[in-house]
Amino acid sequence: MTLTPDRTTPLWAPPQHTVVPVEAGIHWDAVAVGQELGLAALAVLDQETRSQPGPVIWDTRVNRFYFLVPAGSLSAVDPRLSGRLLGRGTWIAVPGLDLVDPIGVCWPAPPNPSAPEQLVDPLRLAAALHHANTSQWVTRNVGDRAQEILASADQLAGRACIICRTSVGPLYSAGSVTVPGDGVEYVREVVSCTEHQGVHRG
């Protein structure tokens, strides 16, 4: 990823090419989760926010993700869903905004250049963590490519929108997904809500 010279950056961002310890609880708090859960939750947030989830740090040295949420908002996240809730008095390694390759400490989701102070929505994050903990990966054909998404039991049973998980009707046919299981792949018909009718249809 190439950064433009005039890119707007958050005030707390370290200089490029550096990794600097920054204290939580001032500009943001952080929700720390393991790598597998972090990747899954980020995939959910990416889908829901059109790839603008807010800043997320990945420390590949310890296989941990840090979702940066507004300071004082940790009560919105159930600690049973995550590894650690980090506020004032804890320090996190924060990479410069040019460090986006998954080596060492990096940004799988850097701050939004159009809204540099925007953070991860804690309520949306809590829902994404819950979804990631209770769902499975399936394959959905989107146009001419296959897309790996997380789907809950309700989504696979056609009781909830395959995109946003709402169960509020009416719900419309949205193609199918392929579900792996015991060496056999199963095809399930899925649905979408009114808002997402015809969006990313396979």
C-alpha positions in Angstrom: 0.0 0.0 0.0 1.4 3.4 -1.0 0.7 6.4 1.3 0.2 9.7 -0.4 2.3 12.6 1.0 -0.8 14.7 1.9 -2.6 11.9 3.7 -4.4 13.0 6.9 -3.3 11.0 9.9 -4.6 10.8 13.5 -2.7 12.8 16.0 -1.6 9.7 17.9 -0.1 7.9 14.9 3.7 7.3 15.2 6.1 8.4 12.4 6.3 6.2 9.4 8.7 3.2 9.5 8.5 3.1 13.3 6.7 1.1 16.0 6.0 3.1 19.2 4.4 2.1 22.5 1.3 4.2 23.1 -0.8 4.2 26.3 -4.4 3.1 26.0 -7.2 5.1 27.6 -6.2 8.5 26.2 -7.0 8.6 22.5 -8.6 5.2 22.5 -9.0 1.9 24.4 -8.3 -1.5 22.8 -9.9 -4.9 22.7 -7.2 -7.6 22.3 -8.1 -10.9 20.8 -6.3 -13.9 19.4 -5.3 -14.0 15.8 -8.0 -16.5 14.5 -10.8 -14.6 16.2 -9.3 -11.3 15.2 -9.2 -12.3 11.5 -12.8 -13.6 11.7 -14.2 -10.5 13.5 -12.4 -8.2 11.1 -13.9 -10.0 8.1 -17.3 -9.4 9.6 -16.6 -5.7 10.2 -15.2 -5.3 6.7 -18.3 -6.7 5.2 -20.6 -4.5 7.3 -18.7 -1.3 7.0 -17.6 -1.6 3.3 -14.0 -2.1 4.4 -13.9 0.9 6.8 -14.1 -0.8 10.2 -11.8 1.6 12.1 -8.2 1.0 13.1 -7.1 -2.5 13.9 -3.5 -3.5 14.8 -2.1 -7.0 14.2 1.0 -8.0 16.2 2.1 -11.1 14.3 4.9 -11.7 16.8 2.3 -12.8 19.4 -0.6 -13.6 17.1 -2.8 -10.9 18.5 -5.2 -8.3 17.2 -6.0 -5.0 18.8 -9.3 -3.2 17.9 -9.1 0.5 18.8 -12.4 1.7 20.3 -13.3 5.1 21.8 -11.7 5.7 25.2 -14.2 4.8 28.0 -16.3 2.4 25.8 -15.0 -1.0 26.9 -18.1 -1.7 29.0 -19.9 -2.3 25.6 -17.7 -5.4 24.9 -18.3 -8.6 26.8 -14.8 -9.7 28.1 -15.9 -13.3 27.7 -15.8 -12.7 23.9 -12.3 -11.3 23.9 -8.9 -11.9 25.3 -8.3 -8.6 27.1 -9.9 -5.2 27.5 -7.1 -2.6 27.6 -7.5 0.9 29.1 -5.4 3.4 31.0 -2.2 2.1 32.3 -1.6 -0.4 29.5 0.7 0.2 26.5 0.3 -1.1 23.0 2.8 -1.3 20.2 1.4 1.0 17.5 3.0 0.9 14.0 3.5 3.8 11.6 0.7 4.0 9.0 3.0 2.7 6.3 3.4 -0.6 8.0 0.6 -2.7 6.4 2.4 -5.9 5.4 1.7 -8.7 7.9 5.2 -8.7 9.4 5.8 -7.8 13.0 3.4 -5.1 14.1 1.2 -3.8 11.2 -2.2 -2.5 10.2 -4.6 -5.0 8.6 -7.1 -2.0 8.8 -5.4 1.3 9.1 -7.1 4.5 10.2 -9.5 6.0 7.5 -7.7 8.8 5.7 -11.0 10.6 5.2 -11.9 10.4 9.0 -8.5 9.9 10.8 -10.0 10.0 14.3 -12.7 7.5 13.6 -12.4 4.4 15.8 -14.0 0.9 15.8 -17.6 1.0 17.0 -17.6 -1.0 20.2 -21.2 -2.2 19.8 -20.6 -3.4 16.3 -17.3 -5.0 17.4 -19.1 -6.9 20.2 -21.7 -8.2 17.7 -18.9 -9.2 15.3 -17.0 -11.1 18.0 -20.2 -12.9 19.0 -20.9 -13.7 15.4 -17.3 -14.9 14.8 -17.5 -17.2 17.9 -20.8 -18.8 16.9 -20.5 -19.1 13.1 -18.6 -21.1 10.5 -16.8 -20.3 7.3 -18.7 -21.0 4.1 -18.1 -20.2 0.4 -20.4 -17.8 -1.5 -20.1 -17.1 -5.2 -20.0 -13.4 -5.8 -20.1 -12.7 -9.5 -17.2 -14.6 -11.0 -15.3 -15.2 -7.7 -15.7 -17.2 -4.6 -15.9 -15.3 -1.3 -15.3 -16.8 2.1 -17.8 -15.5 4.7 -18.9 -16.4 8.2 -22.4 -17.6 8.5 -24.5 -18.4 11.5 -27.0 -21.2 11.9 -29.9 -18.7 11.3 -28.2 -17.5 8.1 -27.6 -21.1 6.8 -31.3 -22.0 7.6 -32.6 -19.0 5.6 -33.9 -17.2 8.7 -31.5 -14.2 8.6 -29.9 -12.0 5.9 -26.7 -13.5 4.6 -25.1 -10.1 4.6 -26.2 -8.2 7.7 -27.7 -11.0 9.8 -31.1 -9.3 10.3 -34.1 -11.6 10.6 -36.6 -8.7 10.0 -38.7 -9.6 7.0 -39.3 -9.6 4.2 -36.4 -11.8 3.2 -35.6 -12.7 -0.4 -33.7 -15.5 -2.1 -30.0 -14.6 -2.4 -28.5 -17.6 -4.1 -26.6 -20.3 -2.2 -23.5 -21.0 -0.2 -21.3 -24.1 0.1 -20.8 -25.5 3.6 -17.9 -27.9 4.3 -18.4 -30.8 6.5 -16.8 -34.3 7.1 -15.3 -34.5 3.7 -18.5 -33.5 2.0 -19.7 -30.1 0.8 -23.3 -29.1 1.3 -25.1 -26.4 -0.6 -27.6 -24.2 1.3 -30.0 -21.7 -0.1 -29.6 -18.3 1.6 -31.7 -15.1 1.8 -31.1 -11.3 2.0 -33.1 -8.5 3.5 -34.8 -5.6 1.6 -31.7 -3.4 2.1 -29.4 -6.0 0.6 -31.7 -7.5 -2.0 -29.6 -8.1 -5.1 -26.4 -6.9 -3.5 -23.5 -9.3 -4.0 -25.8 -11.9 -5.3 -24.1 -15.2 -6.2 
